[in-house]
């Protein structure tokens, strides 16, 4: 039986702890928000979920958010279906993972994300395109480094 570790080796290379910065801009390049993030990427052996992501966001004003994104695995994709969002991720090539999802509370808003892992595996560069009614209205630029 095939496993996520065999069929999605690039995604599995993301396993571990990451930290970085998010910058959210509008279509005119105006900065809308900026905050720090810590992300845990896990591939547990004995769990109903093949992949588990924990995002911890922190702003300079003390605001803090934590979000958990468990994912199942099938057909060489990880599938998300949480209270907040629904979507999937797949490997585009040997350095890029693509993600697509929609927000359940706002079905007219969807997101495509490109995650590029550096050859050394210690840096990630991510770009998130937020679309409303199929038109981009925000971009999130992320630069992260492995911390473990």
Secondary structure as UniProt FT lines:
FT   HELIX           4..7
FT   HELIX           9..12
FT   TURN            13..14
FT   STRAND          16..26
FT   TURN            27..28
FT   STRAND          31..42
FT   STRAND          51..58
FT   TURN            60..61
FT   STRAND          64..74
FT   TURN            75..76
FT   STRAND          77..81
FT   STRAND          85..91
FT   STRAND          96..103
FT   TURN            104..105
FT   STRAND          106..117
FT   TURN            119..120
FT   STRAND          123..132
FT   TURN            133..134
FT   STRAND          135..146
//
